[in-house]
Amino acid sequence: MPSIKTLLCPVDFSQMSRAVLDYAVFMAQSHQAQLKLIHVVDQLHGFDSYKILHMTAIEITHEMERQARTQLKELVATLPIPATFDIRFGRAADEIVIQAKEDEVELIVMGSHGRSGISHLLVGSVAESVVRHAPCPVLVVRQ
């Protein structure tokens, strides 16, 4: 059986992602693996010409990144093992796969769905796309 040295866990700060993180921590502990969390900030394409609440799309993206960084730091501090994190920008499924390739992870642990809930039926599941394109096994945790 191949060894697991690095494990990637996408987090979107939903209730589901906390349950998934518990699995990721367990797997990392069981295999003495490094745990890396990833959060993808969906860039606001198509909003460039609009001002939303007097903020540009770039300002909103920066604010989302700042909030995510704060939440990730707090989350990592609560874990029983050391973990690192990264924040990426773009389409969640694509960025998770790219991160997995870059870090040469041996396992991705993710939820079957996150904050979007039922809307994933309309746009295609992030988990399904990751499973199809990931360079490694993907453990999909159901709610």
N, CA, C and O atoms as CSV, one atom per row, in Angstrom:
chain,resi,resn,atom,element,x,y,z
A,1,MET,N,N,0.846,-1.194,0.000
A,1,MET,CA,C,0.000,0.000,0.000
A,1,MET,C,C,0.885,1.249,0.000
A,1,MET,O,O,1.843,1.328,0.768
A,2,PRO,N,N,0.569,2.226,-0.858
A,2,PRO,CA,C,1.394,3.434,-0.910
A,2,PRO,C,C,1.292,4.234,0.390
A,2,PRO,O,O,0.260,4.229,1.061
A,3,SER,N,N,2.373,4.912,0.726
A,3,SER,CA,C,2.337,5.697,1.963
A,3,SER,C,C,1.737,7.074,1.690
A,3,SER,O,O,1.840,7.610,0.586
A,4,ILE,N,N,1.116,7.626,2.715
A,4,ILE,CA,C,0.534,8.965,2.618
A,4,ILE,C,C,1.437,9.895,3.412
A,4,ILE,O,O,1.530,9.805,4.636
A,5,LYS,N,N,2.102,10.793,2.685
A,5,LYS,CA,C,2.999,11.755,3.342
A,5,LYS,C,C,2.342,13.123,3.486
A,5,LYS,O,O,2.553,13.829,4.472
A,6,THR,N,N,1.545,13.482,2.486
A,6,THR,CA,C,0.882,14.783,2.498
A,6,THR,C,C,-0.589,14.620,2.139
A,6,THR,O,O,-0.944,13.910,1.198
A,7,LEU,N,N,-1.424,15.286,2.902
A,7,LEU,CA,C,-2.868,15.177,2.752
A,7,LEU,C,C,-3.434,16.587,2.565
A,7,LEU,O,O,-3.086,17.509,3.302
A,8,LEU,N,N,-4.302,16.739,1.579
A,8,LEU,CA,C,-4.903,18.041,1.285
A,8,LEU,C,C,-6.379,18.022,1.663
A,8,LEU,O,O,-7.104,17.088,1.320
A,9,CYS,N,N,-6.819,19.062,2.374
A,9,CYS,CA,C,-8.219,19.142,2.791
A,9,CYS,C,C,-8.786,20.517,2.445
A,9,CYS,O,O,-8.444,21.509,3.088
A,10,PRO,N,N,-9.654,20.578,1.429
A,10,PRO,CA,C,-10.316,21.848,1.110
A,10,PRO,C,C,-11.307,22.227,2.201
A,10,PRO,O,O,-12.040,21.375,2.701
A,11,VAL,N,N,-11.333,23.517,2.573
A,11,VAL,CA,C,-12.276,24.003,3.572
A,11,VAL,C,C,-13.018,25.222,3.043
A,11,VAL,O,O,-12.419,26.120,2.451
A,12,ASP,N,N,-14.333,25.242,3.265
A,12,ASP,CA,C,-15.128,26.410,2.866
A,12,ASP,C,C,-15.826,27.039,4.073
A,12,ASP,O,O,-16.667,27.925,3.921
A,13,PHE,N,N,-15.465,26.568,5.282
A,13,PHE,CA,C,-15.974,27.086,6.550
A,13,PHE,C,C,-17.441,26.747,6.793
A,13,PHE,O,O,-18.070,27.339,7.670
A,14,SER,N,N,-17.998,25.804,6.030
A,14,SER,CA,C,-19.357,25.333,6.287
A,14,SER,C,C,-19.298,24.333,7.444
A,14,SER,O,O,-18.219,23.902,7.850
A,15,GLN,N,N,-20.470,23.972,7.966
A,15,GLN,CA,C,-20.518,22.939,9.017
A,15,GLN,C,C,-19.946,21.641,8.478
A,15,GLN,O,O,-19.238,20.923,9.184
A,16,MET,N,N,-20.256,21.343,7.219
A,16,MET,CA,C,-19.772,20.121,6.581
A,16,MET,C,C,-18.248,20.087,6.574
A,16,MET,O,O,-17.651,19.041,6.827
A,17,SER,N,N,-17.612,21.222,6.288
A,17,SER,CA,C,-16.153,21.190,6.181
A,17,SER,C,C,-15.487,20.927,7.532
A,17,SER,O,O,-14.365,20.424,7.573
A,18,ARG,N,N,-16.158,21.258,8.634
A,18,ARG,CA,C,-15.585,20.949,9.955
A,18,ARG,C,C,-15.596,19.434,10.196
A,18,ARG,O,O,-14.636,18.882,10.735
A,19,ALA,N,N,-16.672,18.773,9.801
A,19,ALA,CA,C,-16.761,17.315,9.935
A,19,ALA,C,C,-15.714,16.640,9.049
A,19,ALA,O,O,-15.093,15.656,9.451
A,20,VAL,N,N,-15.525,17.172,7.851
A,20,VAL,CA,C,-14.531,16.636,6.918
A,20,VAL,C,C,-13.132,16.809,7.508
A,20,VAL,O,O,-12.294,15.913,7.401
A,21,LEU,N,N,-12.887,17.944,8.120
A,21,LEU,CA,C,-11.582,18.222,8.714
A,21,LEU,C,C,-11.246,17.208,9.806
A,21,LEU,O,O,-10.086,16.830,9.968
A,22,ASP,N,N,-12.255,16.768,10.554
A,22,ASP,CA,C,-12.027,15.738,11.572
A,22,ASP,C,C,-11.490,14.456,10.928
A,22,ASP,O,O,-10.582,13.824,11.469
A,23,TYR,N,N,-12.050,14.069,9.771
A,23,TYR,CA,C,-11.544,12.904,9.036
A,23,TYR,C,C,-10.112,13.138,8.575
A,23,TYR,O,O,-9.261,12.257,8.690
A,24,ALA,N,N,-9.854,14.332,8.053
A,24,ALA,CA,C,-8.522,14.657,7.538
A,24,ALA,C,C,-7.481,14.590,8.651
A,24,ALA,O,O,-6.383,14.070,8.451
A,25,VAL,N,N,-7.831,15.119,9.826
A,25,VAL,CA,C,-6.919,15.083,10.972
A,25,VAL,C,C,-6.655,13.631,11.375
A,25,VAL,O,O,-5.513,13.245,11.624
A,26,PHE,N,N,-7.719,12.835,11.437
A,26,PHE,CA,C,-7.572,11.419,11.785
A,26,PHE,C,C,-6.643,10.700,10.796
A,26,PHE,O,O,-5.753,9.953,11.201
A,27,MET,N,N,-6.862,10.936,9.500
A,27,MET,CA,C,-6.026,10.294,8.476
A,27,MET,C,C,-4.572,10.758,8.584
A,27,MET,O,O,-3.648,9.953,8.468
A,28,ALA,N,N,-4.380,12.037,8.803
A,28,ALA,CA,C,-3.019,12.579,8.933
A,28,ALA,C,C,-2.322,11.977,10.157
A,28,ALA,O,O,-1.151,11.601,10.088
A,29,GLN,N,N,-3.042,11.888,11.269
A,29,GLN,CA,C,-2.471,11.286,12.481
A,29,GLN,C,C,-2.138,9.818,12.247
A,29,GLN,O,O,-1.063,9.358,12.633
A,30,SER,N,N,-3.042,9.084,11.622
A,30,SER,CA,C,-2.865,7.646,11.385
A,30,SER,C,C,-1.651,7.349,10.513
A,30,SER,O,O,-1.001,6.317,10.673
A,31,HIS,N,N,-1.354,8.251,9.599
A,31,HIS,CA,C,-0.254,8.030,8.643
A,31,HIS,C,C,0.962,8.911,8.908
A,31,HIS,O,O,1.898,8.945,8.109
A,32,GLN,N,N,0.944,9.625,10.035
A,32,GLN,CA,C,2.002,10.592,10.333
A,32,GLN,C,C,2.262,11.480,9.104
A,32,GLN,O,O,3.408,11.722,8.723
A,33,ALA,N,N,1.196,11.943,8.514
A,33,ALA,CA,C,1.285,12.747,7.292
A,33,ALA,C,C,1.148,14.234,7.608
A,33,ALA,O,O,0.603,14.621,8.642
A,34,GLN,N,N,1.651,15.046,6.699
A,34,GLN,CA,C,1.464,16.490,6.811
A,34,GLN,C,C,0.061,16.836,6.335
A,34,GLN,O,O,-0.419,16.294,5.339
A,35,LEU,N,N,-0.583,17.729,7.041
A,35,LEU,CA,C,-1.930,18.163,6.674
A,35,LEU,C,C,-1.870,19.585,6.133
A,35,LEU,O,O,-1.323,20.487,6.768
A,36,LYS,N,N,-2.442,19.764,4.951
A,36,LYS,CA,C,-2.522,21.102,4.363
A,36,LYS,C,C,-3.979,21.403,4.046
A,36,LYS,O,O,-4.669,20.606,3.411
A,37,LEU,N,N,-4.429,22.555,4.493
A,37,LEU,CA,C,-5.782,23.011,4.198
A,37,LEU,C,C,-5.720,23.966,3.011
A,37,LEU,O,O,-4.730,24.672,2.819
A,38,ILE,N,N,-6.772,23.979,2.232
A,38,ILE,CA,C,-6.857,24.915,1.120
A,38,ILE,C,C,-8.242,25.536,1.118
A,38,ILE,O,O,-9.250,24.856,1.315
A,39,HIS,N,N,-8.268,26.845,0.890
A,39,HIS,CA,C,-9.538,27.551,0.717
A,39,HIS,C,C,-9.457,28.282,-0.613
A,39,HIS,O,O,-8.469,28.956,-0.903
A,40,VAL,N,N,-10.502,28.143,-1.416
A,40,VAL,CA,C,-10.521,28.803,-2.720
A,40,VAL,C,C,-11.505,29.967,-2.678
A,40,VAL,O,O,-12.694,29.796,-2.408
A,41,VAL,N,N,-10.970,31.160,-2.955
A,41,VAL,CA,C,-11.804,32.354,-3.071
A,41,VAL,C,C,-12.250,32.425,-4.521
A,41,VAL,O,O,-11.436,32.548,-5.437
A,42,ASP,N,N,-13.556,32.345,-4.707
A,42,ASP,CA,C,-14.108,32.408,-6.053
A,42,ASP,C,C,-14.026,33.849,-6.531
A,42,ASP,O,O,-14.671,34.733,-5.967
A,43,GLN,N,N,-13.237,34.084,-7.567
A,43,GLN,CA,C,-13.117,35.450,-8.062
A,43,GLN,C,C,-14.414,35.888,-8.715
A,43,GLN,O,O,-15.098,35.091,-9.357
A,44,LEU,N,N,-14.739,37.131,-8.549
A,44,LEU,CA,C,-16.021,37.654,-8.998
A,44,LEU,C,C,-15.960,38.085,-10.453
A,44,LEU,O,O,-15.953,39.278,-10.753
A,45,HIS,N,N,-15.915,37.113,-11.356
A,45,HIS,CA,C,-15.882,37.421,-12.781
A,45,HIS,C,C,-17.221,37.985,-13.214
A,45,HIS,O,O,-18.272,37.548,-12.744
A,46,GLY,N,N,-17.177,38.950,-14.104
A,46,GLY,CA,C,-18.411,39.523,-14.602
A,46,GLY,C,C,-18.914,40.677,-13.763
A,46,GLY,O,O,-19.839,41.380,-14.171
A,47,PHE,N,N,-18.315,40.887,-12.585
A,47,PHE,CA,C,-18.743,41.996,-11.732
A,47,PHE,C,C,-17.787,43.179,-11.842
A,47,PHE,O,O,-17.940,44.171,-11.131
A,48,ASP,N,N,-16.803,43.075,-12.732
A,48,ASP,CA,C,-15.774,44.105,-12.834
A,48,ASP,C,C,-16.349,45.495,-13.076
A,48,ASP,O,O,-15.821,46.483,-12.566
A,49,SER,N,N,-17.416,45.575,-13.841
A,49,SER,CA,C,-17.946,46.890,-14.191
A,49,SER,C,C,-18.978,47.405,-13.188
A,49,SER,O,O,-19.493,48.514,-13.332
A,50,TYR,N,N,-19.277,46.590,-12.170
A,50,TYR,CA,C,-20.271,46.996,-11.180
A,50,TYR,C,C,-19.589,47.361,-9.872
A,50,TYR,O,O,-18.534,46.829,-9.528
A,51,LYS,N,N,-20.202,48.257,-9.171
A,51,LYS,CA,C,-19.750,48.549,-7.805
A,51,LYS,C,C,-20.800,47.953,-6.870
A,51,LYS,O,O,-21.972,48.327,-6.920
A,52,ILE,N,N,-20.372,47.033,-6.027
A,52,ILE,CA,C,-21.284,46.388,-5.095
A,52,ILE,C,C,-21.009,46.975,-3.718
A,52,ILE,O,O,-19.906,46.856,-3.185
A,53,LEU,N,N,-22.023,47.606,-3.154
A,53,LEU,CA,C,-21.849,48.245,-1.840
A,53,LEU,C,C,-20.623,49.154,-1.837
A,53,LEU,O,O,-19.880,49.210,-0.856
A,54,HIS,N,N,-20.425,49.850,-2.922
A,54,HIS,CA,C,-19.314,50.795,-3.085
A,54,HIS,C,C,-17.945,50.125,-3.049
A,54,HIS,O,O,-16.949,50.771,-2.721
A,55,MET,N,N,-17.887,48.858,-3.376
A,55,MET,CA,C,-16.610,48.136,-3.437
A,55,MET,C,C,-16.462,47.535,-4.826
A,55,MET,O,O,-17.439,47.072,-5.414
A,56,THR,N,N,-15.261,47.542,-5.341
A,56,THR,CA,C,-15.023,46.899,-6.630
A,56,THR,C,C,-14.864,45.396,-6.414
A,56,THR,O,O,-14.685,44.938,-5.285
A,57,ALA,N,N,-14.931,44.645,-7.491
A,57,ALA,CA,C,-14.758,43.189,-7.407
A,57,ALA,C,C,-13.405,42.838,-6.795
A,57,ALA,O,O,-13.298,41.892,-6.016
A,58,ILE,N,N,-12.377,43.603,-7.150
A,58,ILE,CA,C,-11.030,43.335,-6.612
A,58,ILE,C,C,-11.009,43.579,-5.102
A,58,ILE,O,O,-10.420,42.802,-4.351
A,59,GLU,N,N,-11.657,44.665,-4.662
A,59,GLU,CA,C,-11.705,44.951,-3.226
A,59,GLU,C,C,-12.464,43.858,-2.476
A,59,GLU,O,O,-12.069,43.461,-1.379
A,60,ILE,N,N,-13.550,43.377,-3.068
A,60,ILE,CA,C,-14.332,42.305,-2.438
A,60,ILE,C,C,-13.493,41.029,-2.354
A,60,ILE,O,O,-13.490,40.349,-1.328
A,61,THR,N,N,-12.781,40.708,-3.440
A,61,THR,CA,C,-11.914,39.524,-3.455
A,61,THR,C,C,-10.840,39.628,-2.375
A,61,THR,O,O,-10.572,38.653,-1.671
A,62,HIS,N,N,-10.222,40.806,-2.239
A,62,HIS,CA,C,-9.194,41.006,-1.197
A,62,HIS,C,C,-9.789,40.852,0.200
A,62,HIS,O,O,-9.162,40.278,1.090
A,63,GLU,N,N,-11.006,41.370,0.385
A,63,GLU,CA,C,-11.663,41.251,1.685
A,63,GLU,C,C,-11.988,39.786,1.981
A,63,GLU,O,O,-11.823,39.331,3.113
A,64,MET,N,N,-12.452,39.042,0.964
A,64,MET,CA,C,-12.740,37.609,1.142
A,64,MET,C,C,-11.458,36.859,1.499
A,64,MET,O,O,-11.479,35.954,2.333
A,65,GLU,N,N,-10.345,37.233,0.871
A,65,GLU,CA,C,-9.063,36.590,1.181
A,65,GLU,C,C,-8.648,36.898,2.621
A,65,GLU,O,O,-8.195,36.012,3.346
A,66,ARG,N,N,-8.806,38.160,3.030
A,66,ARG,CA,C,-8.419,38.554,4.382
A,66,ARG,C,C,-9.237,37.768,5.416
A,66,ARG,O,O,-8.687,37.255,6.391
A,67,GLN,N,N,-10.545,37.680,5.197
A,67,GLN,CA,C,-11.408,36.934,6.119
A,67,GLN,C,C,-11.040,35.450,6.144
A,67,GLN,O,O,-11.006,34.832,7.208
A,68,ALA,N,N,-10.766,34.883,4.968
A,68,ALA,CA,C,-10.398,33.463,4.884
A,68,ALA,C,C,-9.098,33.210,5.635
A,68,ALA,O,O,-8.982,32.219,6.356
A,69,ARG,N,N,-8.114,34.099,5.472
A,69,ARG,CA,C,-6.820,33.937,6.155
A,69,ARG,C,C,-7.020,33.939,7.672
A,69,ARG,O,O,-6.435,33.121,8.383
A,70,THR,N,N,-7.849,34.863,8.160
A,70,THR,CA,C,-8.139,34.938,9.599
A,70,THR,C,C,-8.808,33.647,10.071
A,70,THR,O,O,-8.414,33.074,11.087
A,71,GLN,N,N,-9.820,33.192,9.330
A,71,GLN,CA,C,-10.546,31.968,9.712
A,71,GLN,C,C,-9.630,30.744,9.658
A,71,GLN,O,O,-9.716,29.872,10.522
A,72,LEU,N,N,-8.754,30.673,8.651
A,72,LEU,CA,C,-7.845,29.526,8.536
A,72,LEU,C,C,-6.845,29.502,9.692
A,72,LEU,O,O,-6.553,28.440,10.241
A,73,LYS,N,N,-6.322,30.668,10.059
A,73,LYS,CA,C,-5.388,30.734,11.200
A,73,LYS,C,C,-6.066,30.239,12.475
A,73,LYS,O,O,-5.487,29.471,13.243
A,74,GLU,N,N,-7.313,30.695,12.686
A,74,GLU,CA,C,-8.067,30.274,13.875
A,74,GLU,C,C,-8.341,28.775,13.836
A,74,GLU,O,O,-8.234,28.096,14.857
A,75,LEU,N,N,-8.694,28.259,12.664
A,75,LEU,CA,C,-8.998,26.841,12.500
A,75,LEU,C,C,-7.766,25.970,12.775
A,75,LEU,O,O,-7.843,24.981,13.504
A,76,VAL,N,N,-6.643,26.350,12.186
A,76,VAL,CA,C,-5.392,25.599,12.373
A,76,VAL,C,C,-5.001,25.570,13.853
A,76,VAL,O,O,-4.494,24.563,14.347
A,77,ALA,N,N,-5.240,26.679,14.552
A,77,ALA,CA,C,-4.896,26.766,15.974
A,77,ALA,C,C,-5.717,25.797,16.825
A,77,ALA,O,O,-5.287,25.428,17.918
A,78,THR,N,N,-6.891,25.380,16.343
A,78,THR,CA,C,-7.747,24.469,17.114
A,78,THR,C,C,-7.406,22.993,16.862
A,78,THR,O,O,-7.895,22.114,17.571
A,79,LEU,N,N,-6.570,22.724,15.857
A,79,LEU,CA,C,-6.295,21.331,15.485
A,79,LEU,C,C,-5.302,20.678,16.434
A,79,LEU,O,O,-4.421,21.354,16.964
A,80,PRO,N,N,-5.432,19.365,16.658
A,80,PRO,CA,C,-4.513,18.656,17.552
A,80,PRO,C,C,-3.168,18.331,16.892
A,80,PRO,O,O,-2.272,17.793,17.542
A,81,ILE,N,N,-3.028,18.655,15.613
A,81,ILE,CA,C,-1.768,18.420,14.896
A,81,ILE,C,C,-1.390,19.693,14.138
A,81,ILE,O,O,-2.249,20.524,13.844
A,82,PRO,N,N,-0.100,19.842,13.824
A,82,PRO,CA,C,0.290,21.013,13.032
A,82,PRO,C,C,-0.280,20.899,11.617
A,82,PRO,O,O,-0.380,19.805,11.061
A,83,ALA,N,N,-0.647,22.034,11.054
A,83,ALA,CA,C,-1.156,22.045,9.684
A,83,ALA,C,C,-0.764,23.364,9.030
A,83,ALA,O,O,-0.555,24.373,9.704
A,84,THR,N,N,-0.670,23.335,7.718
A,84,THR,CA,C,-0.416,24.552,6.956
A,84,THR,C,C,-1.667,24.842,6.133
A,84,THR,O,O,-2.573,24.012,6.058
A,85,PHE,N,N,-1.713,26.014,5.519
A,85,PHE,CA,C,-2.846,26.321,4.659
A,85,PHE,C,C,-2.421,27.197,3.503
A,85,PHE,O,O,-1.383,27.857,3.536
A,86,ASP,N,N,-3.255,27.184,2.482
A,86,ASP,CA,C,-3.042,28.021,1.311
A,86,ASP,C,C,-4.390,28.577,0.883
A,86,ASP,O,O,-5.427,27.942,1.072
A,87,ILE,N,N,-4.361,29.756,0.310
A,87,ILE,CA,C,-5.563,30.368,-0.245
A,87,ILE,C,C,-5.322,30.539,-1.732
A,87,ILE,O,O,-4.294,31.077,-2.141
A,88,ARG,N,N,-6.265,30.084,-2.540
A,88,ARG,CA,C,-6.150,30.201,-3.988
A,88,ARG,C,C,-7.369,30.939,-4.526
A,88,ARG,O,O,-8.368,31.107,-3.826
A,89,PHE,N,N,-7.276,31.370,-5.764
A,89,PHE,CA,C,-8.342,32.149,-6.391
A,89,PHE,C,C,-8.767,31.473,-7.673
A,89,PHE,O,O,-7.926,31.053,-8.467
A,90,GLY,N,N,-10.077,31.364,-7.883
A,90,GLY,CA,C,-10.572,30.780,-9.115
A,90,GLY,C,C,-11.705,29.811,-8.865
A,90,GLY,O,O,-12.442,29.923,-7.886
A,91,ARG,N,N,-11.829,28.851,-9.775
A,91,ARG,CA,C,-12.870,27.828,-9.672
A,91,ARG,C,C,-12.382,26.752,-8.702
A,91,ARG,O,O,-11.301,26.195,-8.887
A,92,ALA,N,N,-13.172,26.462,-7.676
A,92,ALA,CA,C,-12.735,25.595,-6.575
A,92,ALA,C,C,-12.157,24.263,-7.052
A,92,ALA,O,O,-11.049,23.900,-6.657
A,93,ALA,N,N,-12.883,23.536,-7.889
A,93,ALA,CA,C,-12.423,22.207,-8.319
A,93,ALA,C,C,-11.067,22.292,-9.019
A,93,ALA,O,O,-10.170,21.496,-8.741
A,94,ASP,N,N,-10.919,23.261,-9.929
A,94,ASP,CA,C,-9.665,23.417,-10.668
A,94,ASP,C,C,-8.507,23.715,-9.721
A,94,ASP,O,O,-7.436,23.119,-9.830
A,95,GLU,N,N,-8.732,24.638,-8.795
A,95,GLU,CA,C,-7.657,25.062,-7.891
A,95,GLU,C,C,-7.257,23.956,-6.913
A,95,GLU,O,O,-6.083,23.836,-6.565
A,96,ILE,N,N,-8.213,23.158,-6.473
A,96,ILE,CA,C,-7.901,22.032,-5.578
A,96,ILE,C,C,-7.016,21.026,-6.310
A,96,ILE,O,O,-6.033,20.541,-5.751
A,97,VAL,N,N,-7.360,20.713,-7.556
A,97,VAL,CA,C,-6.570,19.765,-8.362
A,97,VAL,C,C,-5.164,20.322,-8.616
A,97,VAL,O,O,-4.179,19.595,-8.494
A,98,ILE,N,N,-5.070,21.596,-8.964
A,98,ILE,CA,C,-3.754,22.221,-9.209
A,98,ILE,C,C,-2.900,22.166,-7.943
A,98,ILE,O,O,-1.718,21.825,-8.002
A,99,GLN,N,N,-3.505,22.503,-6.793
A,99,GLN,CA,C,-2.765,22.467,-5.523
A,99,GLN,C,C,-2.276,21.048,-5.223
A,99,GLN,O,O,-1.143,20.858,-4.782
A,100,ALA,N,N,-3.126,20.064,-5.461
A,100,ALA,CA,C,-2.752,18.664,-5.209
A,100,ALA,C,C,-1.563,18.256,-6.075
A,100,ALA,O,O,-0.663,17.555,-5.612
A,101,LYS,N,N,-1.562,18.695,-7.326
A,101,LYS,CA,C,-0.442,18.392,-8.229
A,101,LYS,C,C,0.829,19.101,-7.782
A,101,LYS,O,O,1.896,18.490,-7.715
A,102,GLU,N,N,0.714,20.387,-7.475
A,102,GLU,CA,C,1.878,21.178,-7.054
A,102,GLU,C,C,2.525,20.600,-5.801
A,102,GLU,O,O,3.750,20.522,-5.708
A,103,ASP,N,N,1.699,20.196,-4.837
A,103,ASP,CA,C,2.213,19.688,-3.557
A,103,ASP,C,C,2.461,18.183,-3.573
A,103,ASP,O,O,2.919,17.614,-2.582
A,104,GLU,N,N,2.159,17.542,-4.701
A,104,GLU,CA,C,2.319,16.087,-4.841
A,104,GLU,C,C,1.682,15.344,-3.665
A,104,GLU,O,O,2.301,14.473,-3.055
A,105,VAL,N,N,0.438,15.704,-3.363
A,105,VAL,CA,C,-0.257,15.070,-2.241
A,105,VAL,C,C,-0.663,13.645,-2.603
A,105,VAL,O,O,-0.904,13.326,-3.768
A,106,GLU,N,N,-0.732,12.808,-1.592
A,106,GLU,CA,C,-1.113,11.414,-1.799
A,106,GLU,C,C,-2.594,11.160,-1.568
A,106,GLU,O,O,-3.119,10.121,-1.967
A,107,LEU,N,N,-3.279,12.123,-0.912
A,107,LEU,CA,C,-4.700,11.950,-0.622
A,107,LEU,C,C,-5.371,13.306,-0.446
A,107,LEU,O,O,-4.827,14.204,0.196
A,108,ILE,N,N,-6.568,13.441,-1.028
A,108,ILE,CA,C,-7.413,14.609,-0.798
A,108,ILE,C,C,-8.612,14.133,0.016
A,108,ILE,O,O,-9.250,13.140,-0.335
A,109,VAL,N,N,-8.915,14.837,1.099
A,109,VAL,CA,C,-10.092,14.522,1.916
A,109,VAL,C,C,-11.019,15.722,1.810
A,109,VAL,O,O,-10.663,16.825,2.223
A,110,MET,N,N,-12.224,15.506,1.251
A,110,MET,CA,C,-13.145,16.628,1.053
A,110,MET,C,C,-14.587,16.206,1.242
A,110,MET,O,O,-14.908,15.018,1.249
A,111,GLY,N,N,-15.448,17.194,1.396
A,111,GLY,CA,C,-16.871,16.938,1.584
A,111,GLY,C,C,-17.572,16.715,0.262
A,111,GLY,O,O,-17.107,17.141,-0.795
A,112,SER,N,N,-18.721,16.026,0.349
A,112,SER,CA,C,-19.500,15.787,-0.865
A,112,SER,C,C,-20.123,17.077,-1.363
A,112,SER,O,O,-20.361,17.227,-2.562
A,113,HIS,N,N,-20.390,18.010,-0.458
A,113,HIS,CA,C,-20.825,19.347,-0.848
A,113,HIS,C,C,-20.589,20.298,0.308
A,113,HIS,O,O,-20.494,19.886,1.465
A,114,GLY,N,N,-20.494,21.577,-0.025
A,114,GLY,CA,C,-20.188,22.570,1.002
A,114,GLY,C,C,-21.279,23.595,1.131
A,114,GLY,O,O,-22.463,23.260,1.190
A,115,ARG,N,N,-20.879,24.845,1.175
A,115,ARG,CA,C,-21.822,25.947,1.408
A,115,ARG,C,C,-22.934,26.013,0.379
A,115,ARG,O,O,-24.060,26.388,0.702
A,116,SER,N,N,-22.623,25.648,-0.870
A,116,SER,CA,C,-23.613,25.816,-1.936
A,116,SER,C,C,-24.801,24.862,-1.801
A,116,SER,O,O,-25.870,25.115,-2.356
A,117,GLY,N,N,-24.612,23.763,-1.063
A,117,GLY,CA,C,-25.720,22.837,-0.826
A,117,GLY,C,C,-26.322,22.301,-2.109
A,117,GLY,O,O,-25.624,21.706,-2.930
A,118,ILE,N,N,-27.607,22.510,-2.278
A,118,ILE,CA,C,-28.341,21.923,-3.408
A,118,ILE,C,C,-27.958,22.551,-4.742
A,118,ILE,O,O,-28.160,21.924,-5.782
A,119,SER,N,N,-27.415,23.758,-4.752
A,119,SER,CA,C,-27.099,24.427,-6.019
A,119,SER,C,C,-26.034,23.668,-6.818
A,119,SER,O,O,-25.861,23.907,-8.013
A,120,HIS,N,N,-25.317,22.746,-6.145
A,120,HIS,CA,C,-24.302,21.993,-6.901
A,120,HIS,C,C,-24.931,21.125,-7.982
A,120,HIS,O,O,-24.258,20.728,-8.933
A,121,LEU,N,N,-26.226,20.827,-7.838
A,121,LEU,CA,C,-26.910,20.049,-8.867
A,121,LEU,C,C,-26.976,20.825,-10.178
A,121,LEU,O,O,-26.979,20.237,-11.260
A,122,LEU,N,N,-27.030,22.139,-10.071
A,122,LEU,CA,C,-27.144,22.983,-11.257
A,122,LEU,C,C,-25.800,23.224,-11.931
A,122,LEU,O,O,-25.724,23.263,-13.159
A,123,VAL,N,N,-24.757,23.385,-11.157
A,123,VAL,CA,C,-23.463,23.771,-11.727
A,123,VAL,C,C,-22.434,22.631,-11.739
A,123,VAL,O,O,-21.313,22.821,-12.211
A,124,GLY,N,N,-22.795,21.475,-11.235
A,124,GLY,CA,C,-21.846,20.363,-11.197
A,124,GLY,C,C,-21.113,20.363,-9.872
A,124,GLY,O,O,-20.697,21.414,-9.384
A,125,SER,N,N,-20.958,19.216,-9.305
A,125,SER,CA,C,-20.360,19.087,-7.990
A,125,SER,C,C,-18.852,19.311,-8.028
A,125,SER,O,O,-18.150,18.762,-8.877
A,126,VAL,N,N,-18.368,20.128,-7.092
A,126,VAL,CA,C,-16.922,20.340,-6.952
A,126,VAL,C,C,-16.253,19.005,-6.645
A,126,VAL,O,O,-15.220,18.676,-7.229
A,127,ALA,N,N,-16.841,18.234,-5.726
A,127,ALA,CA,C,-16.255,16.944,-5.358
A,127,ALA,C,C,-16.158,16.014,-6.567
A,127,ALA,O,O,-15.142,15.347,-6.761
A,128,GLU,N,N,-17.202,15.972,-7.367
A,128,GLU,CA,C,-17.189,15.090,-8.539
A,128,GLU,C,C,-16.072,15.491,-9.509
A,128,GLU,O,O,-15.360,14.636,-10.035
A,129,SER,N,N,-15.932,16.778,-9.733
A,129,SER,CA,C,-14.893,17.266,-10.634
A,129,SER,C,C,-13.495,16.955,-10.097
A,129,SER,O,O,-12.605,16.572,-10.856
A,130,VAL,N,N,-13.309,17.120,-8.792
A,130,VAL,CA,C,-12.007,16.805,-8.184
A,130,VAL,C,C,-11.713,15.313,-8.320
A,130,VAL,O,O,-10.599,14.927,-8.676
A,131,VAL,N,N,-12.705,14.481,-8.039
A,131,VAL,CA,C,-12.523,13.024,-8.162
A,131,VAL,C,C,-12.086,12.663,-9.584
A,131,VAL,O,O,-11.203,11.825,-9.773
A,132,ARG,N,N,-12.701,13.292,-10.572
A,132,ARG,CA,C,-12.380,13.000,-11.982
A,132,ARG,C,C,-10.984,13.438,-12.392
A,132,ARG,O,O,-10.354,12.786,-13.225
A,133,HIS,N,N,-10.483,14.547,-11.814
A,133,HIS,CA,C,-9.247,15.136,-12.313
A,133,HIS,C,C,-8.059,15.095,-11.354
A,133,HIS,O,O,-6.949,15.465,-11.737
A,134,ALA,N,N,-8.272,14.658,-10.132
A,134,ALA,CA,C,-7.199,14.659,-9.131
A,134,ALA,C,C,-6.078,13.688,-9.505
A,134,ALA,O,O,-6.325,12.644,-10.109
A,135,PRO,N,N,-4.854,14.040,-9.142
A,135,PRO,CA,C,-3.702,13.178,-9.424
A,135,PRO,C,C,-3.519,12.073,-8.377
A,135,PRO,O,O,-2.549,11.317,-8.432
A,136,CYS,N,N,-4.458,11.983,-7.421
A,136,CYS,CA,C,-4.327,11.041,-6.307
A,136,CYS,C,C,-5.721,10.598,-5.868
A,136,CYS,O,O,-6.714,11.146,-6.346
A,137,PRO,N,N,-5.815,9.616,-4.968
A,137,PRO,CA,C,-7.122,9.226,-4.444
A,137,PRO,C,C,-7.798,10.386,-3.716
A,137,PRO,O,O,-7.145,11.256,-3.139
A,138,VAL,N,N,-9.139,10.363,-3.766
A,138,VAL,CA,C,-9.941,11.388,-3.080
A,138,VAL,C,C,-10.910,10.671,-2.158
A,138,VAL,O,O,-11.693,9.829,-2.597
A,139,LEU,N,N,-10.854,11.009,-0.878
A,139,LEU,CA,C,-11.824,10.495,0.095
A,139,LEU,C,C,-12.931,11.530,0.203
A,139,LEU,O,O,-12.708,12.642,0.682
A,140,VAL,N,N,-14.127,11.161,-0.245
A,140,VAL,CA,C,-15.261,12.076,-0.196
A,140,VAL,C,C,-16.107,11.715,1.030
A,140,VAL,O,O,-16.632,10.607,1.135
A,141,VAL,N,N,-16.224,12.666,1.946
A,141,VAL,CA,C,-16.970,12.454,3.175
A,141,VAL,C,C,-18.388,12.974,2.985
A,141,VAL,O,O,-18.597,14.145,2.670
A,142,ARG,N,N,-19.360,12.082,3.181
A,142,ARG,CA,C,-20.771,12.477,3.050
A,142,ARG,C,C,-21.259,13.041,4.363
A,142,ARG,O,O,-20.735,12.721,5.430
A,143,GLN,N,N,-22.278,13.893,4.269
A,143,GLN,CA,C,-22.842,14.540,5.452
A,143,GLN,C,C,-23.505,13.527,6.353
A,143,GLN,O,O,-24.038,13.888,7.402
